[in-house]
């Protein structure tokens, strides 16, 4: 059960609206996403778009970082990653 403060938070982040949606497209998205209703389908689709955009930004950042030579003292990025991730 949600506490009253949590219920206010959820209500504050929801807005009822009317949308003109292509129902065939919604049905295709529902089947693809495995959702049960239109609201869940729209939320899942929006969530997927935001996630994919963040992955594109991360990929671009990693590509930029690892296209440079590794830091001084390292022959390749793998050694640097192992040292910084697990300690020397």
Backbone as CSV, one residue per row, in Angstrom:
resi,resn,N_x,N_y,N_z,CA_x,CA_y,CA_z,C_x,C_y,C_z
1,UNK,0.848,-1.191,0.000,0.000,0.000,0.000,0.883,1.241,0.000
2,UNK,0.493,2.192,-0.779,1.257,3.433,-0.858,0.948,4.343,0.316
3,UNK,1.987,5.007,0.796,1.784,6.010,1.832,1.171,7.241,1.191
4,UNK,0.490,8.093,1.967,-0.123,9.296,1.392,0.860,10.161,0.617
5,UNK,2.092,10.292,1.103,3.070,11.126,0.393,3.414,10.517,-0.963
6,UNK,3.449,9.207,-1.066,3.727,8.546,-2.338,2.562,8.719,-3.306
7,UNK,1.337,8.657,-2.817,0.165,8.839,-3.676,0.158,10.244,-4.264
8,UNK,0.505,11.238,-3.469,0.547,12.608,-3.987,1.599,12.733,-5.086
9,UNK,2.719,12.063,-4.891,3.784,12.120,-5.892,3.306,11.530,-7.212
10,UNK,2.666,10.395,-7.166,2.189,9.739,-8.380,1.139,10.601,-9.067
11,UNK,0.190,11.132,-8.319,-0.858,11.959,-8.902,-0.259,13.225,-9.508
12,UNK,0.769,13.775,-8.886,1.387,14.994,-9.396,2.090,14.756,-10.729
13,UNK,2.456,13.512,-11.026,3.183,13.208,-12.254,2.309,12.567,-13.326
14,UNK,1.014,12.617,-13.142,0.074,12.046,-14.118,-0.872,13.139,-14.575
15,UNK,-1.135,13.153,-15.859,-2.072,14.133,-16.397,-3.015,13.413,-17.347
16,UNK,-4.284,13.557,-17.114,-5.263,12.996,-18.047,-5.277,13.848,-19.292
17,UNK,-5.338,13.166,-20.423,-5.308,13.890,-21.682,-6.067,13.099,-22.739
18,UNK,-6.372,13.757,-23.798,-6.979,13.096,-24.950,-5.963,13.088,-26.080
19,UNK,-5.779,11.936,-26.667,-4.841,11.817,-27.780,-5.552,11.171,-28.962
20,UNK,-5.193,11.575,-30.142,-5.664,10.907,-31.343,-4.583,9.912,-31.741
21,UNK,-4.863,8.625,-31.526,-3.866,7.590,-31.766,-4.310,6.676,-32.894
22,UNK,-3.367,6.239,-33.672,-3.607,5.229,-34.682,-3.745,3.900,-33.946
23,UNK,-4.958,3.355,-33.881,-5.214,2.167,-33.080,-4.492,0.935,-33.602
24,UNK,-4.281,0.863,-34.904,-3.513,-0.260,-35.443,-2.067,-0.201,-34.956
25,UNK,-1.512,1.003,-34.936,-0.149,1.186,-34.456,-0.054,0.872,-32.955
26,UNK,-1.038,1.301,-32.197,-1.062,1.003,-30.765,-1.130,-0.510,-30.555
27,UNK,-1.927,-1.194,-31.321,-2.062,-2.650,-31.195,-0.736,-3.349,-31.549
28,UNK,-0.078,-2.878,-32.595,1.221,-3.456,-32.960,2.245,-3.235,-31.839
29,UNK,2.248,-2.030,-31.275,3.166,-1.723,-30.176,2.833,-2.562,-28.949
30,UNK,1.532,-2.719,-28.657,1.117,-3.532,-27.511,1.620,-4.959,-27.661
31,UNK,1.458,-5.533,-28.852,1.916,-6.900,-29.090,3.438,-6.990,-28.965
32,UNK,4.129,-6.008,-29.484,5.594,-5.994,-29.445,6.113,-5.829,-28.015
33,UNK,5.457,-4.967,-27.250,5.903,-4.658,-25.887,5.356,-5.621,-24.848
34,UNK,4.308,-6.354,-25.205,3.703,-7.293,-24.253,2.892,-6.607,-23.168
35,UNK,2.327,-5.460,-23.487,1.523,-4.729,-22.507,0.061,-5.139,-22.620
36,UNK,-0.715,-4.774,-21.613,-2.104,-5.237,-21.547,-3.121,-4.192,-21.990
37,UNK,-2.802,-2.913,-21.812,-3.787,-1.888,-22.164,-3.090,-0.691,-22.820
38,UNK,-3.890,0.252,-23.272,-3.360,1.380,-24.030,-2.434,2.250,-23.182
39,UNK,-2.817,2.531,-21.953,-1.976,3.366,-21.093,-0.620,2.717,-20.872
40,UNK,-0.612,1.429,-20.546,0.661,0.730,-20.344,1.483,0.704,-21.626
41,UNK,0.819,0.579,-22.755,1.517,0.561,-24.042,2.189,1.899,-24.311
42,UNK,1.470,2.983,-24.107,2.042,4.315,-24.335,3.198,4.563,-23.367
43,UNK,3.024,4.204,-22.093,4.097,4.397,-21.109,5.319,3.572,-21.482
44,UNK,5.116,2.302,-21.863,6.241,1.439,-22.222,6.950,1.965,-23.467
45,UNK,6.188,2.453,-24.443,6.792,2.992,-25.660,7.617,4.235,-25.342
46,UNK,7.081,5.126,-24.506,7.828,6.325,-24.116,9.089,5.946,-23.351
47,UNK,8.969,4.995,-22.453,10.108,4.523,-21.680,11.179,3.958,-22.611
48,UNK,10.758,3.194,-23.606,11.706,2.609,-24.556,12.424,3.700,-25.348
49,UNK,11.700,4.723,-25.779,12.314,5.816,-26.544,13.363,6.540,-25.697
50,UNK,13.021,6.829,-24.451,13.958,7.523,-23.559,15.182,6.655,-23.306
51,UNK,14.975,5.357,-23.074,16.082,4.429,-22.836,16.997,4.357,-24.060
52,UNK,16.415,4.203,-25.244,17.224,4.107,-26.458,18.028,5.383,-26.711
53,UNK,17.435,6.523,-26.430,18.157,7.788,-26.593,19.340,7.850,-25.633
54,UNK,19.144,7.405,-24.397,20.249,7.442,-23.434,21.342,6.453,-23.841
55,UNK,20.972,5.310,-24.418,21.972,4.349,-24.894,22.758,4.906,-26.080
56,UNK,22.076,5.663,-26.950,22.789,6.299,-28.069,23.803,7.318,-27.546
57,UNK,23.402,8.095,-26.534,24.329,9.079,-25.956,25.513,8.375,-25.292
58,UNK,25.239,7.296,-24.561,26.312,6.539,-23.917,27.253,5.950,-24.960
59,UNK,26.692,5.379,-26.001,27.505,4.795,-27.068,28.397,5.849,-27.713
60,UNK,27.843,7.019,-27.984,28.635,8.098,-28.585,29.756,8.528,-27.656
61,UNK,29.458,8.613,-26.375,30.461,9.019,-25.398,31.576,7.977,-25.303
62,UNK,31.203,6.701,-25.274,32.211,5.642,-25.197,33.050,5.587,-26.470
63,UNK,32.407,5.767,-27.606,33.135,5.770,-28.880,34.153,6.893,-28.900
64,UNK,33.736,8.070,-28.431,34.656,9.210,-28.393,35.811,8.938,-27.439
65,UNK,35.511,8.393,-26.268,36.541,8.130,-25.260,37.539,7.091,-25.744
66,UNK,37.023,5.963,-26.246,37.912,4.856,-26.583,38.532,4.966,-27.967
67,UNK,38.206,6.014,-28.710,38.884,6.232,-29.983,40.202,6.980,-29.759
68,UNK,40.362,7.531,-28.566,41.618,8.194,-28.206,42.623,7.141,-27.746
69,UNK,43.905,7.492,-27.720,44.900,6.557,-27.165,44.649,6.351,-25.673
70,UNK,45.009,5.196,-25.131,44.815,4.966,-23.691,45.691,5.906,-22.867
71,UNK,45.378,6.079,-21.587,46.177,6.965,-20.726,47.643,6.526,-20.657
72,UNK,48.506,7.466,-20.300,49.939,7.161,-20.169,50.142,5.974,-19.233
73,UNK,51.074,5.120,-19.620,51.392,3.964,-18.801,50.597,2.722,-19.167
74,UNK,49.687,2.847,-20.113,48.866,1.699,-20.524,49.017,1.482,-22.021
75,UNK,49.178,0.209,-22.386,49.293,-0.133,-23.803,47.943,-0.192,-24.491
76,UNK,46.928,-0.560,-23.747,45.577,-0.584,-24.333,44.539,-0.268,-23.270
77,UNK,43.325,-0.011,-23.736,42.246,0.385,-22.831,41.849,-0.733,-21.886
78,UNK,41.992,-2.000,-22.279,41.598,-3.107,-21.406,42.368,-3.102,-20.098
79,UNK,43.683,-2.850,-20.174,44.491,-2.790,-18.944,44.030,-1.647,-18.044
80,UNK,43.763,-0.497,-18.648,43.304,0.650,-17.869,41.959,0.348,-17.208
81,UNK,41.044,-0.270,-17.952,39.722,-0.607,-17.404,39.866,-1.575,-16.238
82,UNK,40.687,-2.610,-16.404,40.874,-3.579,-15.313,41.451,-2.913,-14.073
83,UNK,42.422,-2.035,-14.249,43.033,-1.365,-13.099,42.067,-0.425,-12.394
84,UNK,41.292,0.332,-13.179,40.405,1.294,-12.541,39.135,0.644,-12.003
85,UNK,38.696,-0.431,-12.620,37.490,-1.094,-12.148,37.743,-1.934,-10.920
86,UNK,38.863,-2.640,-10.890,39.117,-3.586,-9.817,40.240,-3.151,-8.896
87,UNK,40.911,-2.073,-9.234,42.041,-1.605,-8.421,43.327,-2.218,-8.929
88,UNK,44.445,-1.565,-8.623,45.746,-2.068,-9.123,46.125,-3.399,-8.496
